[in-house]
Amino acid sequence: MQFTRCYEKPKGSIFLLGPRGTGKSTFVRRDVQPDLTLDLLRSDFFRELSLRPSELSDKVAHLKAGQFVCIDEIQRIPELLNEVHRLIEERRIHFILTGSSARKLRGAGVNLLAGRAHSKKMFPLSIFETGKKISVHRLIDHGTLPWVLTQTDRDQVEDYLFSYVETYLKEEVMQEGLVRRLLDFSHFIEIAGQYHGQILNFENIARTVGKSGDTVRSWFQILYDTLIGYSVEPYHLGVFPAESKHAKFYFFDCGIARAARGIRRIEEIPESRGAFLETLILNELKVYFEVKRRSHQIFYYNVPRLGDIDFVIETRRKSLSSPAEFVLIEVKHAKKWNSQFGKVCAKIREAQPKRIQRMICVYMGEERLSKQGIDVIPIRHFVEELWKEKIF
């Protein structure tokens, strides 16, 4: 089974950043068909170019202006960016620079290529890209990494997800020297899996892992920098005095989130299906905004003891003359509508009706409804409307 990605073929040099296993190399090979590929996971290329980055010039000497070179896992040798810069300027060669960690590409390297190589992000497959042959239930159970969805053997899928987490710890964390004690960080990864889709309290987590709050913050930053974790920031409306001020955390894929937690079967944690469905919708929005070049930011809204809105999408930013406007999206792993689902939306509408462009509840039911001013939409219908540009 093959999946067609929605990303357009690049016309010039780009950084293509995303976690390992999201299909960056496959996309480049099938859609870009570069004239030369240098995979820095290969020990021979890595050894040669890390010792002598100038050798890159010799390897592309036979290419002409306008031809494409793909360098896989560019973050392994950031020093190559100096050579890439020179070759773009002098030879007009196009470079596709894939990377699974933004940590080493910060600062001078990326700034050096600013304006010469645009940054693009690749995420796991969207529901739209998987088509209708794969059930949403399976996507919730296993996530949407391309290799996972090509497999029919459940044990193989579980082994892959668990080995993904182990490989991440060894190659992204240990080899890069990002933490002092890998065992402590491994324990933290399991705790982070338990906080998937939850509001973060660094002090509580710090007590659980026996570290300081600053250490826990730095560890979450490693997850963000290595692209396997997302921070969804709180939205402040000023409607209630006790609005949440802490970020929510999500792993980039719900299958990886479950494996990070050390759970082999979702049946062991049925209460997590709601957070995993949120992950699918979050990924859908991220892929859509990336492909359609939308600059909308994704937030959440929460009032303790009242409830939350899973995603607040700011569609118009605040200006001197007008307030910000937004779309509210609530996600429910339920087949039937419950009036309690719209409680927070109703409170926000009462307080700030002119700022709300639309209120949506995505759920697992089959019937489309309109309740309390909220569009209650089955998940497949939501995905269809989203990609037809009827929502954003």
VEXGU-134529 format. One record per residue (C-alpha): x, y, z. Coordinates in pm, 1 decimal, always signed. Example, Ala and Ser with C-alpha at 12.3 -4.5 7.8 and 13.67 -1.06 7.14 Angstrom:
! residues 2
PT | +1230.0 | -450.0 | +780.0
PT | +1367.0 | -106.0 | +714.0
//
This chain:
! residues 392
PT | +0.0 | +0.0 | +0.0
PT | +131.6 | +341.7 | -98.5
PT | +9.1 | +681.7 | +11.5
PT | +11.4 | +999.7 | -192.7
PT | +120.7 | +1300.8 | +8.8
PT | -47.4 | +1638.4 | -39.7
PT | +280.5 | +1829.5 | -36.7
PT | +374.2 | +2001.3 | -360.2
PT | +702.5 | +1937.0 | -534.1
PT | +956.4 | +2202.0 | -429.8
PT | +1074.2 | +2442.2 | -697.7
PT | +1398.8 | +2535.3 | -524.4
PT | +1607.9 | +2467.5 | -216.1
PT | +1423.7 | +2375.1 | +104.1
PT | +1471.9 | +2241.3 | +453.2
PT | +1226.6 | +1952.1 | +495.3
PT | +1196.9 | +1890.1 | +868.9
PT | +999.1 | +1620.4 | +1044.2
PT | +1033.3 | +1325.2 | +1280.0
PT | +1189.0 | +1008.0 | +1147.1
PT | +944.7 | +774.8 | +980.2
PT | +707.2 | +1042.2 | +851.4
PT | +805.7 | +976.0 | +488.7
PT | +1046.7 | +1260.4 | +408.3
PT | +1291.2 | +1043.1 | +212.6
PT | +1012.1 | +859.7 | +31.7
PT | +850.2 | +1188.6 | -69.8
PT | +1180.1 | +1325.8 | -200.6
PT | +1259.6 | +1005.4 | -389.3
PT | +915.4 | +972.7 | -554.0
PT | +812.6 | +1333.8 | -606.6
PT | +1136.5 | +1529.2 | -639.7
PT | +1351.7 | +1253.0 | -791.8
PT | +1680.5 | +1428.1 | -706.3
PT | +1981.6 | +1393.4 | -931.7
PT | +2197.4 | +1302.0 | -631.7
PT | +2116.1 | +1178.3 | -280.8
PT | +2359.3 | +1181.8 | +11.4
PT | +2228.0 | +994.5 | +315.7
PT | +2418.3 | +1100.4 | +626.0
PT | +2292.0 | +792.3 | +809.3
PT | +2538.2 | +601.9 | +589.9
PT | +2860.3 | +574.0 | +787.0
PT | +3084.6 | +625.7 | +481.1
PT | +2919.1 | +953.7 | +377.4
PT | +2899.4 | +1070.8 | +735.9
PT | +3264.2 | +998.7 | +809.7
PT | +3391.4 | +1155.2 | +489.2
PT | +3182.2 | +1472.1 | +498.8
PT | +3213.4 | +1531.4 | +872.7
PT | +3593.3 | +1526.9 | +841.0
PT | +3601.5 | +1730.3 | +519.8
PT | +3278.0 | +1921.2 | +446.3
PT | +3445.5 | +2071.0 | +139.1
PT | +3421.3 | +1724.8 | -24.6
PT | +3058.1 | +1808.5 | -94.4
PT | +3176.1 | +2031.4 | -377.3
PT | +3348.3 | +1735.9 | -545.6
PT | +3042.2 | +1514.6 | -511.3
PT | +2819.6 | +1763.9 | -695.7
PT | +3081.8 | +1870.1 | -950.8
PT | +2904.8 | +1685.0 | -1235.7
PT | +2568.9 | +1856.1 | -1174.5
PT | +2430.9 | +2152.9 | -1363.6
PT | +2244.4 | +2458.9 | -1243.6
PT | +1883.9 | +2378.6 | -1156.2
PT | +1949.2 | +2014.8 | -1069.0
PT | +1853.1 | +1877.7 | -727.6
PT | +2064.8 | +1730.9 | -448.9
PT | +1905.9 | +1568.8 | -143.9
PT | +2106.6 | +1555.2 | +178.5
PT | +1928.2 | +1329.5 | +425.9
PT | +1958.8 | +1403.0 | +800.1
PT | +2147.7 | +1730.0 | +750.6
PT | +2145.9 | +1796.4 | +1126.6
PT | +2417.5 | +1531.5 | +1166.1
PT | +2670.2 | +1764.8 | +999.0
PT | +2552.2 | +2127.8 | +1034.4
PT | +2891.0 | +2244.3 | +903.3
PT | +2780.0 | +2130.8 | +556.4
PT | +2545.6 | +2428.9 | +544.7
PT | +2839.6 | +2657.6 | +465.8
PT | +2915.0 | +2449.9 | +156.1
PT | +2547.5 | +2428.0 | +65.6
PT | +2521.3 | +2806.2 | +87.2
PT | +2818.9 | +2850.6 | -142.7
PT | +2693.0 | +2596.2 | -398.0
PT | +2349.0 | +2754.3 | -409.3
PT | +2504.4 | +3094.2 | -469.9
PT | +2781.3 | +2995.4 | -712.9
PT | +2642.6 | +2688.7 | -891.6
PT | +2266.9 | +2753.2 | -862.4
PT | +2215.0 | +2394.0 | -752.5
PT | +1894.7 | +2319.5 | -558.9
PT | +1925.2 | +2137.7 | -226.5
PT | +1658.5 | +1938.6 | -41.8
PT | +1787.3 | +1921.7 | +314.9
PT | +1591.9 | +1676.2 | +527.6
PT | +1626.4 | +1668.8 | +903.6
PT | +1468.9 | +1499.7 | +1205.0
PT | +1596.6 | +1748.3 | +1463.5
PT | +1580.8 | +2124.9 | +1466.7
PT | +1817.9 | +2147.5 | +1762.6
PT | +2144.3 | +2151.4 | +1569.2
PT | +2002.3 | +2356.5 | +1285.0
PT | +1922.0 | +2653.7 | +1502.9
PT | +2106.2 | +2980.5 | +1482.4
PT | +2386.0 | +3031.6 | +1234.1
PT | +2313.7 | +2737.7 | +1006.5
PT | +1951.8 | +2811.8 | +928.5
PT | +2007.1 | +3187.7 | +936.7
PT | +2285.1 | +3142.9 | +683.5
PT | +2037.3 | +3003.1 | +432.0
PT | +1752.5 | +3237.9 | +515.4
PT | +1587.1 | +3336.9 | +189.3
PT | +1779.0 | +3069.3 | -2.5
PT | +1616.6 | +2758.3 | +142.6
PT | +1262.2 | +2778.3 | +274.0
PT | +1166.4 | +2565.9 | +571.7
PT | +892.8 | +2305.7 | +522.5
PT | +751.5 | +2062.8 | +776.4
PT | +642.9 | +1704.2 | +721.1
PT | +405.0 | +1537.0 | +962.9
PT | +260.4 | +1186.0 | +986.3
PT | -8.3 | +1101.7 | +733.1
PT | -328.8 | +1299.4 | +762.4
PT | -664.6 | +1121.8 | +766.7
PT | -726.1 | +1275.1 | +424.2
PT | -405.7 | +1118.0 | +288.9
PT | -485.3 | +772.6 | +428.6
PT | -814.0 | +762.1 | +240.6
PT | -1127.9 | +582.2 | +350.3
PT | -992.3 | +226.6 | +338.0
PT | -833.0 | +256.4 | +682.5
PT | -1075.4 | +300.3 | +970.1
PT | -1044.1 | +587.9 | +1213.5
PT | -1041.4 | +328.9 | +1491.8
PT | -722.3 | +180.4 | +1349.8
PT | -563.9 | +524.6 | +1319.2
PT | -644.6 | +590.0 | +1685.8
PT | -495.4 | +255.4 | +1786.6
PT | -174.1 | +265.7 | +1582.0
PT | -116.4 | +623.3 | +1468.4
PT | -49.6 | +739.3 | +1114.2
PT | +318.1 | +674.6 | +1041.5
PT | +333.0 | +544.7 | +681.6
PT | +515.6 | +216.8 | +755.7
PT | +271.5 | +132.0 | +1033.4
PT | -28.2 | +167.5 | +803.5
PT | +120.9 | -64.1 | +540.7
PT | +135.3 | -353.1 | +787.7
PT | -135.4 | -606.2 | +867.9
PT | +46.5 | -791.4 | +1147.0
PT | -39.3 | -620.3 | +1474.9
PT | +262.1 | -762.0 | +1658.7
PT | +495.5 | -619.7 | +1394.0
PT | +331.2 | -280.5 | +1432.5
PT | +374.0 | -286.5 | +1809.6
PT | +737.5 | -396.5 | +1777.6
PT | +801.3 | -108.2 | +1536.7
PT | +643.1 | +152.1 | +1764.7
PT | +839.0 | +32.1 | +2066.7
PT | +1165.3 | +13.4 | +1870.2
PT | +1098.4 | +368.2 | +1742.9
PT | +1104.5 | +496.9 | +2100.7
PT | +1417.5 | +294.4 | +2180.5
PT | +1593.3 | +415.3 | +1864.7
PT | +1498.1 | +775.1 | +1947.3
PT | +1656.0 | +740.4 | +2291.7
PT | +1974.3 | +589.6 | +2150.5
PT | +2027.4 | +795.2 | +1833.9
PT | +1863.8 | +1130.0 | +1903.0
PT | +1931.6 | +1160.0 | +2274.9
PT | +2227.0 | +945.4 | +2379.6
PT | +2447.7 | +990.8 | +2072.3
PT | +2388.1 | +1365.2 | +2070.9
PT | +2471.0 | +1388.5 | +2440.7
PT | +2149.4 | +1575.2 | +2518.2
PT | +2114.0 | +1431.7 | +2870.4
PT | +2357.2 | +1303.5 | +3132.8
PT | +2172.7 | +989.1 | +3235.3
PT | +1974.7 | +807.0 | +2967.5
PT | +1792.3 | +593.8 | +3226.6
PT | +1644.9 | +906.5 | +3389.4
PT | +1536.1 | +1043.3 | +3053.7
PT | +1385.5 | +705.4 | +2959.2
PT | +1172.4 | +721.9 | +3273.9
PT | +1074.0 | +1076.8 | +3179.5
PT | +962.7 | +960.0 | +2832.6
PT | +719.7 | +718.4 | +2998.9
PT | +582.5 | +997.2 | +3218.9
PT | +551.0 | +1223.9 | +2912.8
PT | +345.2 | +947.5 | +2752.0
PT | +106.1 | +965.9 | +3046.2
PT | +78.6 | +1344.0 | +2997.7
PT | -4.5 | +1311.9 | +2627.3
PT | -294.8 | +1548.7 | +2559.4
PT | -275.5 | +1689.7 | +2912.4
PT | -194.7 | +2028.3 | +3062.4
PT | +163.5 | +2030.9 | +3186.0
PT | +256.4 | +2096.7 | +3547.1
PT | +634.6 | +2089.2 | +3556.2
PT | +657.3 | +2081.8 | +3934.7
PT | +432.0 | +1777.0 | +3962.1
PT | +629.8 | +1595.1 | +3694.4
PT | +954.8 | +1698.6 | +3861.8
PT | +843.3 | +1533.0 | +4185.9
PT | +749.7 | +1216.8 | +3997.0
PT | +1088.4 | +1184.0 | +3824.2
PT | +1290.5 | +1320.5 | +4114.3
PT | +1435.6 | +1614.4 | +3921.9
PT | +1403.6 | +1991.6 | +3933.3
PT | +1135.6 | +2179.4 | +3744.5
PT | +1402.2 | +2340.7 | +3525.9
PT | +1536.6 | +1996.9 | +3430.3
PT | +1188.4 | +1879.2 | +3334.1
PT | +1138.3 | +2193.3 | +3123.9
PT | +1467.4 | +2128.9 | +2945.2
PT | +1365.7 | +1768.8 | +2878.8
PT | +1035.6 | +1873.2 | +2723.7
PT | +1232.2 | +2122.9 | +2513.0
PT | +1439.1 | +1830.8 | +2383.1
PT | +1115.3 | +1661.9 | +2270.0
PT | +1011.9 | +1981.6 | +2090.8
PT | +1354.9 | +2036.9 | +1933.5
PT | +1376.3 | +1679.3 | +1810.7
PT | +1027.6 | +1719.1 | +1662.1
PT | +855.0 | +1432.0 | +1841.7
PT | +657.5 | +1656.6 | +2075.7
PT | +426.9 | +1956.4 | +2037.0
PT | +337.5 | +2229.6 | +2279.7
PT | -13.8 | +2371.3 | +2240.7
PT | -31.5 | +2702.8 | +2421.6
PT | -335.9 | +2828.2 | +2617.5
PT | -559.7 | +3095.1 | +2468.4
PT | -649.6 | +3386.1 | +2693.9
PT | -997.3 | +3530.3 | +2643.9
PT | -1041.3 | +3710.8 | +2974.2
PT | -1386.8 | +3557.9 | +3010.1
PT | -1308.2 | +3385.3 | +3340.0
PT | -1050.7 | +3482.4 | +3605.3
PT | -913.7 | +3126.7 | +3636.1
PT | -820.8 | +3049.9 | +3273.6
PT | -539.4 | +2795.8 | +3240.3
PT | -194.9 | +2941.2 | +3175.3
PT | +7.4 | +2624.8 | +3115.0
PT | +69.1 | +2452.9 | +2781.7
PT | -68.6 | +2117.6 | +2674.1
PT | +167.4 | +1847.3 | +2551.3
PT | +119.1 | +1606.8 | +2260.6
PT | +349.1 | +1352.0 | +2105.1
PT | +351.5 | +1393.3 | +1728.4
PT | +176.7 | +1057.5 | +1675.6
PT | -68.1 | +868.9 | +1896.3
PT | +94.5 | +531.0 | +1827.5
PT | +428.6 | +669.0 | +1948.1
PT | +256.3 | +827.3 | +2248.9
PT | +120.8 | +488.4 | +2352.0
PT | +457.2 | +316.4 | +2299.7
PT | +633.3 | +589.8 | +2499.6
PT | +399.8 | +505.7 | +2784.2
PT | +494.6 | +136.9 | +2753.6
PT | +145.0 | +20.0 | +2653.3
PT | +122.5 | -244.8 | +2380.2
PT | -256.3 | -253.5 | +2346.5
PT | -489.1 | +45.3 | +2353.6
PT | -744.6 | -177.5 | +2526.8
PT | -531.2 | -133.2 | +2839.7
PT | -598.7 | +242.1 | +2839.1
PT | -943.2 | +293.3 | +2677.3
PT | -971.5 | +631.7 | +2851.1
PT | -688.9 | +759.5 | +2627.7
PT | -884.2 | +721.1 | +2304.5
PT | -1015.4 | +1075.9 | +2341.9
PT | -663.5 | +1223.5 | +2358.5
PT | -555.1 | +1004.0 | +2066.8
PT | -847.6 | +1127.7 | +1856.3
PT | -742.1 | +1483.5 | +1944.3
PT | -394.0 | +1392.3 | +1815.5
PT | -538.9 | +1288.6 | +1480.0
PT | -727.9 | +1618.3 | +1448.0
PT | -422.8 | +1818.8 | +1559.1
PT | -212.5 | +1642.0 | +1295.8
PT | -483.2 | +1699.0 | +1033.0
PT | -479.6 | +2071.4 | +1105.7
PT | -99.5 | +2087.7 | +1099.1
PT | -76.3 | +1907.6 | +764.2
PT | -355.1 | +2120.6 | +616.4
PT | -205.9 | +2449.9 | +735.0
PT | +137.6 | +2347.9 | +603.1
PT | +11.8 | +2239.0 | +260.7
PT | -228.6 | +2530.1 | +217.6
PT | +21.1 | +2784.9 | +355.1
PT | -212.3 | +2900.9 | +630.9
PT | -42.9 | +3087.7 | +912.5
PT | -316.5 | +3019.2 | +1168.4
PT | -195.4 | +2936.7 | +1517.4
PT | -341.1 | +2648.4 | +1717.9
PT | -426.0 | +2703.7 | +2085.5
PT | -649.2 | +2540.5 | +2344.6
PT | -874.2 | +2696.7 | +2608.4
PT | -938.1 | +2569.7 | +2960.3
PT | -1109.7 | +2686.6 | +3274.5
PT | -1052.6 | +2455.7 | +3573.9
PT | -1371.4 | +2285.2 | +3696.9
PT | -1565.4 | +2420.3 | +3397.3
PT | -1403.0 | +2244.0 | +3101.7
PT | -1200.2 | +2314.7 | +2792.4
PT | -1199.4 | +2364.2 | +2418.8
PT | -952.6 | +2128.8 | +2252.1
PT | -845.5 | +2367.1 | +1977.0
PT | -883.9 | +2739.9 | +1931.4
PT | -771.8 | +2844.8 | +1584.6
PT | -700.0 | +3215.2 | +1562.5
PT | -804.0 | +3316.7 | +1211.8
PT | -759.4 | +3691.4 | +1253.6
PT | -503.7 | +3841.1 | +1484.5
PT | -576.6 | +4129.9 | +1712.0
PT | -512.4 | +4472.7 | +1562.3
PT | -535.0 | +4827.2 | +1691.7
PT | -887.0 | +4859.3 | +1555.6
PT | -1034.9 | +4510.6 | +1605.5
PT | -1011.1 | +4209.3 | +1837.8
PT | -883.0 | +3868.1 | +1734.3
PT | -1128.4 | +3620.8 | +1581.6
PT | -1121.1 | +3244.0 | +1606.4
PT | -1279.0 | +2907.6 | +1531.4
PT | -1349.6 | +2673.0 | +1823.6
PT | -1303.7 | +2297.4 | +1767.5
PT | -1407.6 | +2043.9 | +2028.3
PT | -1314.5 | +1676.9 | +1968.7
PT | -1515.2 | +1396.9 | +2127.8
PT | -1459.5 | +1021.5 | +2110.1
PT | -1833.4 | +960.2 | +2128.3
PT | -2096.4 | +835.0 | +1886.1
PT | -2377.3 | +1043.9 | +2031.9
PT | -2405.6 | +1414.4 | +2105.4
PT | -2422.7 | +1519.1 | +2468.3
PT | -2539.2 | +1868.4 | +2558.0
PT | -2250.6 | +1894.4 | +2806.1
PT | -2009.0 | +1893.7 | +2508.9
PT | -2113.5 | +2248.8 | +2420.9
PT | -2104.1 | +2395.5 | +2771.9
PT | -1779.2 | +2592.1 | +2737.2
PT | -1856.5 | +2702.0 | +2381.2
PT | -2187.9 | +2844.1 | +2501.4
PT | -2016.0 | +3041.8 | +2777.9
PT | -1766.5 | +3191.1 | +2533.7
PT | -2040.7 | +3277.2 | +2284.1
PT | -2236.6 | +3460.5 | +2553.9
PT | -1932.9 | +3663.8 | +2655.8
PT | -1772.3 | +3735.0 | +2317.7
PT | -2014.3 | +3648.6 | +2033.0
PT | -1854.2 | +3873.9 | +1770.6
PT | -1513.3 | +3707.3 | +1797.4
PT | -1631.6 | +3354.5 | +1718.5
PT | -1634.6 | +3273.1 | +1348.4
PT | -1754.8 | +2917.3 | +1396.1
PT | -1799.7 | +2649.5 | +1663.5
PT | -1740.6 | +2286.8 | +1564.8
PT | -1762.2 | +1956.9 | +1747.8
PT | -1591.4 | +1665.5 | +1571.2
PT | -1720.5 | +1330.2 | +1691.4
PT | -1734.8 | +958.7 | +1606.7
PT | -2105.0 | +957.1 | +1523.8
PT | -2255.0 | +936.4 | +1175.1
PT | -2520.6 | +1208.4 | +1187.5
PT | -2453.3 | +1574.4 | +1120.6
PT | -2625.6 | +1801.0 | +1371.2
PT | -2661.3 | +2163.1 | +1473.4
PT | -2680.4 | +2204.8 | +1849.9
PT | -2661.6 | +2525.1 | +2054.1
PT | -2505.3 | +2704.9 | +1757.1
PT | -2239.1 | +2430.6 | +1725.4
PT | -2184.3 | +2235.6 | +1402.9
PT | -2162.1 | +1872.6 | +1517.4
PT | -1973.2 | +1696.6 | +1239.4
PT | -1870.7 | +1330.2 | +1193.4
PT | -1494.4 | +1306.2 | +1165.8
PT | -1488.8 | +1197.7 | +801.1
PT | -1717.3 | +1486.1 | +704.0
PT | -1496.4 | +1728.0 | +896.3
PT | -1186.7 | +1609.6 | +708.9
PT | -1368.3 | +1642.4 | +376.5
PT | -1485.7 | +1996.8 | +451.0
PT | -1144.2 | +2097.6 | +580.3
PT | -964.3 | +1994.1 | +260.4
PT | -1233.6 | +2155.5 | +46.0
PT | -1138.8 | +2478.2 | +227.8
PT | -1485.9 | +2521.6 | +375.7
PT | -1356.2 | +2570.9 | +731.5
PT | -1038.0 | +2774.9 | +686.7
//
